């Protein structure tokens, strides 16, 4: 179940950005549009009343602040942040303080068992990139940010040193 704080502003961002105000655990207005709508839940299915129309929906996936919902057969993906968190992220991105390129380095010496992606692949944060065998254990190296694999600097069977550049993601 998704629960809202009693009285707080949230930012829902996806294709568009909306600032929502919750009051007594209900969404009462959007600062983007001063219109009220009501969301009710029954058996994990949500009903949204908006402009005199009723929409049915369900939460398909909810991980941390990322959410995918289905409303009337259409799927929407968005992020839910507190207003302060969203403003901080916006400020960081405007100042180019967020990473634009990511360099994946070997955390320890070992042997590359298998590379799981190829150059040009679009990867999401948390995607397994390769398997590194070290101390008789398989270590899965995960992507630390979303992006496109620009360059792979190693291949299956290569021995690598700690802190050696393995993959560049941009």
Residue pairs with C-beta under 8 A, 6 or more apart in sequence:
1 41
1 44
2 41
2 59
2 62
2 67
3 25
4 10
4 22
4 25
4 26
4 27
5 22
5 25
6 22
6 23
6 24
6 25
7 22
7 23
7 24
8 21
8 22
8 82
9 19
9 20
9 21
9 22
9 31
9 82
9 83
10 19
10 20
10 21
10 22
10 80
10 81
10 82
10 83
11 17
11 18
11 19
11 20
11 80
11 81
11 82
11 83
11 85
11 86
12 18
12 19
12 20
12 78
12 79
12 80
13 78
13 79
13 81
13 86
14 76
14 77
14 78
14 79
16 32
17 32
17 86
18 30
18 31
18 32
18 33
19 30
19 31
19 32
19 83
20 27
20 29
20 30
20 31
21 27
21 28
21 29
21 30
21 31
22 28
26 38
26 39
27 37
27 38
27 39
28 36
29 35
29 36
30 37
35 50
35 51
37 48
37 49
37 50
37 51
38 48
38 49
38 50
39 46
39 47
39 48
39 49
40 46
40 47
40 49
41 47
44 58
44 59
45 56
45 57
45 58
46 56
46 57
46 58
46 59
46 69
47 54
47 55
47 56
47 57
48 54
48 55
48 56
48 57
48 71
55 71
55 72
56 71
56 72
57 69
57 70
57 71
57 72
58 69
58 70
59 67
59 68
59 69
60 68
60 69
60 70
60 75
61 67
61 68
62 68
65 79
65 80
65 81
66 77
66 78
66 79
67 77
67 78
67 79
67 80
68 75
68 76
68 77
69 75
69 76
69 78
70 76
81 89
89 98
92 98
99 145
100 170
101 147
101 150
101 168
101 169
101 170
102 143
102 144
102 145
102 147
102 168
102 169
102 170
103 165
103 167
103 168
103 169
104 129
104 141
104 143
104 144
104 165
104 166
104 167
104 168
104 169
105 163
105 164
105 165
105 166
106 132
106 141
106 160
106 161
106 162
106 163
106 164
106 166
107 132
107 139
107 141
107 162
108 132
108 134
108 135
108 139
108 162
109 134
109 159
109 160
109 161
109 162
110 132
110 133
110 134
110 135
110 139
110 159
110 160
111 132
111 133
111 134
111 157
111 158
111 159
111 160
112 130
112 131
112 132
112 133
112 154
112 155
112 156
112 157
112 158
112 159
112 160
112 166
113 130
113 131
113 132
113 133
113 138
113 156
114 130
114 131
114 156
115 129
115 130
115 152
115 154
115 155
115 156
116 128
116 129
116 130
116 131
117 123
117 127
117 129
117 130
117 149
117 152
117 167
118 149
118 152
119 149
119 150
119 151
119 152
120 148
120 149
121 148
121 149
122 147
122 148
123 129
123 143
123 146
123 147
123 148
123 149
123 169
124 143
124 146
125 143
125 144
125 145
125 146
126 142
126 143
127 142
127 143
128 140
128 141
128 142
128 143
129 141
129 142
129 143
129 149
129 166
129 167
130 140
130 141
130 154
130 166
130 167
131 138
131 139
131 140
131 141
132 138
132 139
132 141
132 160
133 139
141 166
143 169
145 169
147 169
147 170
148 169
148 170
149 167
149 168
149 169
150 168
150 169
150 170
151 167
151 168
152 166
152 167
153 164
153 165
153 166
153 167
153 168
154 160
154 164
154 166
154 167
160 166
